[in-house]
Amino acid sequence: MKKLILFFALLCITAFFTSAFAQQVYVSVDKNGVPLYSDQPVAGSKKLELKVSLQNQQPQQETQINPLASLTDEPTPYQLTILTPAMQDTVISHQGEVVVQSDVSPQLADHHKLRLVLDNNQQSPLQQSSNFRLLGVERGEHQLQLQALDQNGKLIAESPVTTFYLRKTTIASPK
């Protein structure tokens, strides 16, 4: 019985000192978007509130905490616009080549990438450039959309869908 009382006394003392002497943790983001954790504050860092509890409680509903969410008030609000082909344009190409030019405002951050979606299918590798060249597009009606993704591949902005038509000259329809 004395051992059990001694155990609980030590447990209470440990809990007291753990919470009383707990160090602060600060988080900041480097130029590549990588989170950095430290016990010392640096310029642009945010203090993380850590709570330590040694009480045996019923499991509560888990909530995901993203420490970086508080570092940026808002995700970069990109305005993505497809310039060419314009809405309802007809592109004439014998080989099915479509050159897509777009505008991204403000300028795309280094750790963000663009992709082009044609008819709900990704058509380009992720890239920084806002100009794309599609090959082998079939004749007919098509929908284009430009998407911006963060360093984790999460969609952060997208353009309105642009509808265009591809026309190929054939022997049956030379004009």
C-alpha positions in Angstrom: 0.0 0.0 0.0 2.9 2.4 0.8 4.4 1.7 -2.6 1.1 2.6 -4.3 0.8 5.9 -2.4 4.5 6.6 -3.2 3.8 5.9 -6.9 0.8 8.3 -7.0 2.7 11.0 -5.1 5.6 10.7 -7.6 3.1 10.8 -10.5 1.5 14.0 -9.1 4.9 15.6 -8.6 6.0 14.7 -12.1 2.8 16.1 -13.6 3.3 19.4 -11.7 6.9 19.8 -12.7 6.2 18.8 -16.3 3.5 21.5 -16.7 5.4 24.1 -14.7 8.7 23.7 -16.6 7.4 22.9 -20.0 9.3 24.8 -22.7 7.6 26.8 -25.4 7.7 25.6 -29.0 7.8 28.0 -31.9 7.1 27.2 -35.6 8.2 29.2 -38.6 8.4 28.4 -42.4 11.6 28.6 -44.4 11.8 30.0 -48.0 10.9 26.5 -49.4 7.8 26.2 -47.3 9.3 23.7 -44.8 8.1 24.1 -41.2 10.9 24.7 -38.7 10.3 24.1 -35.0 12.4 25.7 -32.2 12.4 26.5 -28.5 13.5 30.0 -29.3 11.4 32.6 -31.2 12.7 33.8 -34.5 11.4 36.5 -36.9 8.0 35.4 -38.3 7.5 32.5 -36.0 4.3 31.7 -34.1 4.1 30.3 -30.6 2.4 26.8 -30.5 0.1 26.2 -27.5 0.9 22.7 -26.3 -1.2 21.2 -23.5 0.0 18.2 -21.5 -2.5 16.2 -19.6 -1.7 13.1 -17.5 -5.3 12.5 -16.5 -6.9 9.3 -17.7 -9.9 10.6 -19.7 -12.3 9.1 -22.1 -10.9 9.5 -25.6 -12.3 12.6 -27.1 -13.0 13.2 -30.8 -9.7 13.7 -32.5 -9.1 17.0 -34.2 -6.3 17.5 -36.7 -4.1 20.5 -35.9 -2.1 22.1 -38.6 0.5 24.3 -37.0 1.3 26.0 -40.3 -2.3 27.1 -40.8 -1.8 30.0 -38.3 1.4 31.2 -40.1 -0.5 32.3 -43.2 -3.7 34.2 -42.7 -5.0 33.3 -46.1 -3.7 31.1 -48.9 -2.3 33.1 -51.7 -5.4 34.2 -53.6 -4.3 33.6 -57.2 -6.4 34.8 -60.1 -6.0 32.2 -62.9 -7.2 33.2 -66.4 -6.9 31.3 -69.6 -6.2 33.9 -72.3 -6.0 31.7 -75.4 -7.9 29.9 -76.6 -10.6 32.3 -75.5 -14.1 31.1 -74.5 -16.0 29.7 -77.5 -12.9 30.1 -79.8 -12.3 27.7 -82.7 -8.8 26.4 -83.1 -7.8 25.1 -86.5 -5.0 22.5 -86.3 -4.3 19.6 -88.6 -2.2 17.8 -86.0 -4.5 18.6 -83.0 -2.0 21.1 -81.5 -3.4 23.6 -79.1 -1.3 26.4 -77.5 -2.7 27.5 -74.2 -1.6 30.9 -72.8 -2.7 32.0 -69.4 -2.2 34.6 -66.8 -1.5 34.1 -63.1 -1.9 37.0 -60.7 0.0 37.6 -58.4 3.1 35.9 -59.7 3.2 32.2 -58.7 5.3 31.4 -55.6 8.4 29.2 -56.2 6.8 26.3 -54.2 3.5 26.4 -56.1 2.9 24.7 -59.5 0.4 24.9 -62.3 -1.3 22.1 -64.2 -3.7 22.2 -67.2 -6.8 20.1 -67.2 -8.4 19.2 -70.5 -11.9 17.6 -70.4 -11.5 16.7 -66.7 -8.1 14.9 -67.3 -4.8 16.3 -66.2 -2.9 17.0 -69.5 0.4 18.5 -68.3 3.1 17.8 -65.8 3.3 20.3 -62.9 5.2 23.4 -64.0 5.9 27.0 -63.1 5.2 28.4 -66.6 1.7 29.6 -67.5 2.0 28.5 -71.2 1.2 25.0 -72.3 1.3 23.1 -75.6 -1.1 20.2 -76.1 -0.6 17.7 -78.8 -3.0 15.1 -80.3 -6.2 16.8 -79.3 -9.2 15.4 -81.2 -11.6 17.5 -83.1 -14.7 18.7 -81.4 -15.7 20.6 -78.3 -13.3 20.7 -75.3 -13.1 22.2 -71.8 -9.9 23.7 -70.3 -9.1 24.6 -66.8 -5.9 25.9 -65.2 -5.2 24.8 -61.6 -2.6 26.0 -59.0 -1.3 23.5 -56.4 0.8 24.0 -53.3 4.0 22.1 -52.4 1.8 19.2 -51.1 -0.2 18.9 -54.2 -3.3 20.5 -52.7 -5.5 22.5 -55.0 -5.3 26.2 -54.0 -6.8 28.0 -57.0 -8.4 27.3 -60.3 -9.5 29.2 -63.4 -13.0 29.2 -64.7 -13.6 26.5 -67.3 -13.0 27.7 -70.9 -14.8 25.9 -73.7 -13.2 25.8 -77.2 -13.6 23.9 -80.4 -10.9 22.1 -82.4 -11.3 21.9 -86.1 -9.2 19.8 -88.3 -9.1 20.2 -92.1 -9.8 16.9 -93.8 -10.5 15.8 -97.4 -14.2 15.6 -96.5 -14.2 19.2 -95.1 -11.4 21.2 -96.7 -12.5 24.5 -95.2 
